[in-house]
């Protein structure tokens, strides 16, 4: 009931196609990372889901209905699109009170989300005195105001300090654990890897991937074993004897692909190779993403639009 | 979605901005001040005691227009409109609530402005105000309030269409302070149909054009309705 469903969605601005026949679903109970470079169509897709922009063709629904048909939508869907949306001369609390009133949400909720986002102490300060990170928190507070089952956040980590980044990560995990549908756009790979369960990747308006994050990485990046030794000759000989191929790197360590760390460890120990470091290296989201984009020729075109 | 919660939300937005409250407070202050100045200079053959008293409305309307413009233009900054329309996807209803939240305080402040201006103007005019009957005085007060409200809404509709306070004020203020005066002095029937000239007939004790006080206000109301309709259409049709 609370899924976001995007079907064959297309949005053209003049001759530019910002979103190009995109189809995907966002399911409850997990955090879906919405990835892509700037200009890939992430924000446009979110605006289309929220009924703010009119699609050229295709549909976007929340819980099976177009957003615009929801009564008191903030009670079902919360969104952060732009941290600058709050008027600078209004206090954070008044900003949320106005938002709450439109959907008959009690004022107590405004105070609750100010508390939850760490803004209680500046609730009665004017927004123009807020840092970018505080404005992001206010935007997130607005998204949480109606206690919605569906949450869309566009680049929520923007401007947050390290403490804030840890906070948003834990918040997103918690919201998903509560069974909510969470869609979070980002162009930061490491950040997204820290909270996402599922990935939807856009490039130049087109859908490039819609898979669980683990599958996305494993399909593109080989796990490998990382080794440092004082006796390179013995290492090479021992590995070669078991059919492994070691590659030396400039930093002085070696990597072995298509191998597991417990196998390599036992093998080197039996051969008496002196080991300084032995580690299993998992593929990262960043590696997998770069692998994906390298195969998408349009991405590497020199005049990519920002 | 019901209308009342949306109106409540828009009312909180206006009430929570000091600049908006300041604009409202400026309406009676400016109107009364310029009325006092004009009432002290009563020479000329075409002296009209009622318009001498309410002359300040020509300047008070600038504050009313600034108020209506700011209330709408704030939505076109930093993605505020997206937030508003995500909360209230029924755009027509949202815009109606916005217009109502502009009209109600301007009408209330306009009535206060009318009374204060009448008292100040009569005090300055002295014996020359004796010719004013009760009916004319009431008409002046009510007409002043309605006129200011219509002009604030006219500006609000125009701002929704142009999506910019600079564009709206850049058109309206020179028009009201310069163009209308100049065209008005060349005086012909077409100029009498301009929103400000038609609406201000209600502030005169006597008139010689085709329109009376209430038909004049009705003409202004038509301008306002057209501006609001254009603004509403723009809000409904365009991507937020």
Contacts between the chains, C-beta under 8 A, distances in Angstrom:
chain1	res1	chain2	res2	distance
A	47	B	82	7.1
A	47	B	239	7.5
A	47	B	240	7.4
A	50	B	82	7.6
A	50	B	86	5.1
A	51	B	85	7.8
A	51	B	86	7.9
A	51	B	89	5.4
A	52	B	82	5.2
A	52	B	85	5.9
A	52	B	86	6.6
A	52	B	239	6.7
A	52	B	240	4.1
A	53	B	239	4.1
A	53	B	240	6.9
A	54	B	239	6.3
A	67	B	86	8.0
A	67	B	89	6.3
A	68	B	89	4.1
A	68	B	90	7.7
A	69	B	89	7.8
A	70	B	89	6.9
A	71	B	1	5.5
A	72	B	1	6.5
A	73	B	86	6.8
A	73	B	87	6.9
A	73	B	89	6.1
A	74	B	86	7.6
A	74	B	87	5.4
A	77	B	86	7.9
A	79	B	86	5.7
A	81	B	79	5.9
A	81	B	82	5.4
A	81	B	83	7.2
A	81	B	86	7.6
A	82	B	78	6.3
A	82	B	79	3.4
A	82	B	82	6.7
A	82	B	83	7.7
A	84	B	77	7.8
A	84	B	78	3.3
A	84	B	79	6.0
A	85	B	78	5.5
A	85	B	79	4.4
A	85	B	80	5.0
A	85	B	82	6.6
A	85	B	83	4.3
A	86	B	78	7.8
A	86	B	80	7.5
A	86	B	83	7.9
A	87	B	13	7.7
A	87	B	17	6.8
A	87	B	74	5.6
A	87	B	77	7.6
A	87	B	80	6.5
A	89	B	17	5.4
A	89	B	18	6.6
A	89	B	19	6.2
A	90	B	13	7.5
A	90	B	16	5.0
A	90	B	17	6.0
A	91	B	16	7.0
A	94	B	12	6.6
A	94	B	16	3.7
A	95	B	16	8.0
A	97	B	12	5.5
A	97	B	16	7.6
A	98	B	9	5.0
A	98	B	10	7.7
A	98	B	12	4.1
A	98	B	13	4.8
A	98	B	16	6.9
A	99	B	9	7.1
A	99	B	83	7.0
A	99	B	87	5.7
A	100	B	9	8.0
A	101	B	5	5.9
A	101	B	8	4.4
A	101	B	9	4.1
A	101	B	12	5.6
A	102	B	5	5.7
A	102	B	6	5.3
A	102	B	8	7.5
A	102	B	9	3.5
A	102	B	84	7.8
A	102	B	87	4.6
A	102	B	88	5.3
A	103	B	5	6.8
A	103	B	87	5.9
A	104	B	5	4.8
A	142	B	83	6.9
